[in-house]
Amino acid sequence: MRYSEAIAEAPPGWTHFSLADYDRLQPDYHRRFENWIPGGELRRARQGDAAAGERLRKALFWTFVYEFEPERWDELSRAEPIHPGVLAALSVDGKRVLEIGAGSGRLTQHLAERAAEITAVEPSSGLCRLLASRVPRADIKVQFAEVMSIPDGWADLSVSCSAFGPEEEILRELERCTRKGGTIAFISPRELEWFAERGWEVARFDPAEVQIPPHDPALERFFGPIKPPSDLAWRQV
Ligand SMILES: C[S@@+](CC[C@H](N)C(=O)[O-])C[C@H]1O[C@@H](n2cnc3c(N)ncnc32)[C@H](O)[C@@H]1O
């Protein structure tokens, strides 16, 4: 996702975060954002350019949530269950499953019930803590998915939920980690049409069919409308 797109799509809760939160991020994140944040933007924001500061806080909204408010993300993820049709369409039984961007385990908990082995990759240590308590069976790796410590061809199924779009580095790494004949699947990826246009199988379910659990209305004031993951794109390696 481009910097400008992240700004345009920032939920109302972005005002909750400050510029100082950028400095609180781990150096790994600073390195990653170096080429993503436009040149001079951070300097202008630090010098008091209010518009630049606002753009930065909006663009980094989700990273701030995952890193500094993992419980708040967890609350949202519990209020947005994955469409049961998506879960049923995934071939998980008895498989070695790799999940990337696992968050606090919304998908992982379902995978762990059916997989022979489950490895979950997630860079936020706060989310990994929640994930470990929710899915003790999962082998959790605190890593970014662009470069993972997973052997070549390890997974029968590599999957992620609401975490990625068609990012080249991620797709390449998933191909490396998935065995020939195995499956790569994205639940509600950004740019679903990108996958459809390139021959991936695509299934879309009706989000209105998902039973939304009762939740605090403050959640939607912070994150915007509830959107349960309901799309699936997959292909064989
Ligand atoms: C919208 S959350 C989805 C979490 C979980 N998959 C779910 O559906 O509940 C996106 C997750 O992707 C993780 N993430 C973001 N960038 C990542 C990267 N480069 N590699 C691995 N995980 C990443 C975030 O830390 C966050 O946990």
The ligand as an SDF file (V2000), in Angstrom:
LIG
                    3D

 27 29  0  0  0  0  0  0  0  0999 V2000
   -5.0910   -6.5390    9.8420 C   0  0  0  0  0  0  0  0  0  0  0  0
   -3.9540   -7.4230   10.8770 S   0  0  0  0  0  0  0  0  0  0  0  0
   -4.5530   -9.0630   10.6020 C   0  0  0  0  0  0  0  0  0  0  0  0
   -4.1530  -10.0090   11.6870 C   0  0  0  0  0  0  0  0  0  0  0  0
   -4.6950  -11.4180   11.5170 C   0  0  0  0  0  0  0  0  0  0  0  0
   -4.2550  -12.0060   10.2740 N   0  0  0  0  0  0  0  0  0  0  0  0
   -6.1900  -11.4170   11.5870 C   0  0  0  0  0  0  0  0  0  0  0  0
   -6.8260  -11.6060   10.5640 O   0  0  0  0  0  0  0  0  0  0  0  0
   -6.7290  -11.1810   12.6640 O   0  0  0  0  0  0  0  0  0  0  0  0
   -2.4550   -7.3740    9.9090 C   0  0  0  0  0  0  0  0  0  0  0  0
   -1.3020   -8.0910   10.5900 C   0  0  0  0  0  0  0  0  0  0  0  0
   -0.2050   -8.1740    9.6920 O   0  0  0  0  0  0  0  0  0  0  0  0
    0.9780   -7.9320   10.4180 C   0  0  0  0  0  0  0  0  0  0  0  0
    1.9880   -7.4500    9.4640 N   0  0  0  0  0  0  0  0  0  0  0  0
    2.1060   -6.2210    8.9040 C   0  0  0  0  0  0  0  0  0  0  0  0
    3.1650   -6.1750    8.0900 N   0  0  0  0  0  0  0  0  0  0  0  0
    3.7330   -7.3980    8.1230 C   0  0  0  0  0  0  0  0  0  0  0  0
    4.8660   -7.9860    7.4920 C   0  0  0  0  0  0  0  0  0  0  0  0
    5.6270   -7.2940    6.6370 N   0  0  0  0  0  0  0  0  0  0  0  0
    5.1430   -9.2810    7.7610 N   0  0  0  0  0  0  0  0  0  0  0  0
    4.3660  -10.0000    8.6000 C   0  0  0  0  0  0  0  0  0  0  0  0
    3.3050   -9.5010    9.2410 N   0  0  0  0  0  0  0  0  0  0  0  0
    2.9770   -8.2170    8.9920 C   0  0  0  0  0  0  0  0  0  0  0  0
    0.5970   -6.8950   11.4490 C   0  0  0  0  0  0  0  0  0  0  0  0
    1.5050   -6.8240   12.5240 O   0  0  0  0  0  0  0  0  0  0  0  0
   -0.8020   -7.3860   11.8380 C   0  0  0  0  0  0  0  0  0  0  0  0
   -0.7580   -8.3110   12.8790 O   0  0  0  0  0  0  0  0  0  0  0  0
  1  2  1  0
  2  3  1  0
  2 10  1  0
  3  4  1  0
  4  5  1  0
  5  6  1  0
  5  7  1  0
  7  8  2  0
  7  9  1  0
 10 11  1  0
 11 12  1  0
 11 26  1  0
 12 13  1  0
 13 14  1  0
 13 24  1  0
 14 15  1  0
 14 23  1  0
 15 16  2  0
 16 17  1  0
 17 18  1  0
 17 23  2  0
 18 19  1  0
 18 20  2  0
 20 21  1  0
 21 22  2  0
 22 23  1  0
 24 25  1  0
 24 26  1  0
 26 27  1  0
M  CHG  2   2   1   9  -1
M  END
$$$$
